[in-house]
Amino acid sequence: MSAQIKLAVRSAIVAIIAIISLTSCSSNENETRYVAAKLVDSDMWSIVDLKTGEVIHKDEFKSQPSIIVNDKFCVKNESGLYDYFSVENVTKPINSESFLYATAFNENDIALAVLKGKGISIINGKCEIIANLDNSIVEAKCFSNGLSVVRNDDDKLGYINEKGEVAIKPVYDVASAFSADGLAIVGKEINDSTKKYFAIDNQGKELFSFSSNEYQDFGSFQEGFLPVQRDNDEVVILDKTGKKQYSIGKWKGYIPYWLGFNDGIIVFKDGESYGLKDNKGEIVIRAKYD
């Protein structure tokens, strides 16, 4: 493979990582070595080595594997159940019994899974159960920066830590994953048409708040900044105190939940085209892409 082709492949893989990261559990992308990708003209999923650009397992899975953390991932099998694999061995699952539900591992080799006839469990990198969640918890999302969003049988959201202990009580109607800088957005319904949102730290302390009447939508709290959208579609950036910083222009329709800063850069939209701005609001790449 020529150096020019390898560069093109690696550039494409970077884009793939961005897409998969948006639809999977949070992880430190700087440590990502392998990604799942569909090759051209294939309906199957392959495993690609980001460092070399090589396809190491071609057309291996029918379903999309989760994000690959510490060289391990989960994927739905042909029976509709979930198995875990290591990149070194994609033919034999790590688990001895398939799961009804499973999340990707986090950087500490911790995941959430459900066996047939059982409640939600926390498992380690060997797929061993290390804790069982309280029966009042009916849903749990993958761990993000040490905490998992959980839903209880009263339909309220809160957070647990990696030991399965309640870290922030389930009292919210809306809850986002925690960012790398330990911030999340939670919300409560005030009435049928209004929600009040709070930026919280990983101890549950409320840093600032805003209502859905003030901002109709928000993105992802990353690197100390949160994009929020006014009812006129304008997207403005708030810092961790709730102070307005600058506008990144209008985004027609609701903004995607993943919209946030990555290494000081954020996507912005101008009409139907996309570009990039830095954390001072300066254009890095003008809006010219589809």
Secondary structure, 3 states (H helix, E strand, C coil): CCHHHHHHHHHHHHHHHHHHHHCCCCCCHHHCCEEEEECCCCCCEEEEECCCCCEEEEEEECCCCCCCECCEEEEECCCCCEEEEECCECCCCCCCCCECEECCCCCCCCEEEECCCCCEEEECCCCCEEEECCCCEEEECCCECCEEEEEECCCCEEEECCCCCEEEEEEECEECCCCCCCEEEEEEEEECCEEEEEEEECCCCEEEEEECCCCCEECCCECCEEEEECCCCEEEEEECCCCEEEEEEECCCCCCCCCCCECCEEEEEECCEEEEEECCCCEEEEEEEC
